Every structure is written in structure tokens, then in C-alpha cells.
């Protein structure tokens, strides 16, 4: 009877522990353009970022960098398109059309 009691105690003491593991790979070491000091970013960098992000071939007509501080803090870059969008929905890149 004591032997049976020990088996039950051993079973109670054994516990399965699961661990989660993520293996992250750094894909891009470039600092986000809106996180940089606006005085350090050249016009060419803004234009290149715009073209790559929105799959455009023309430079933007204009851009504005701004940041706010207070209860909510953020930094942002606003671009004005270099050319008006066409009415054809198929021409708009589906990944960025809601941005």
C-alpha cells in the first residue's frame, strides 16, 4: 500500500513545462525615416522611401515631416502624390491603397 502511495506522489510531482521560442531574423537594419531627426534626412532619402514604399516611379510632389509631443506622441511623414490617381481600381497597388 505504501508503494502505491509513493507512485501517486511521484506522478503528482512530475509536471510538463512548455516553453515558447521565437527565432527572429533582422531583415532590414535601416532606421525608420520618420524616426530620424528631420534635419539629418536628405530630400533624396524621402523620395527613395516614397518610391519603394508605394511602388511609385515618380517623385512625390511634396512631403512634410512632423512630430507631436504630449499625451500622445508620434512622428510622421506626409506625402503629396506626384500624379493624380487614375479611376481604374486595378492600377492601385492593393497592399497600399488603404494607407
PyMOL commands that set and color helices and strands:
alter all, ss='L'
color gray80, all
select helices_A, chain A and resi 2-13+33-35+43-54
alter helices_A, ss='H'
color red, helices_A
select strands_A, chain A and resi 62-68+74-80
alter strands_A, ss='S'
color yellow, strands_A
deselect
rebuild
show_as cartoon
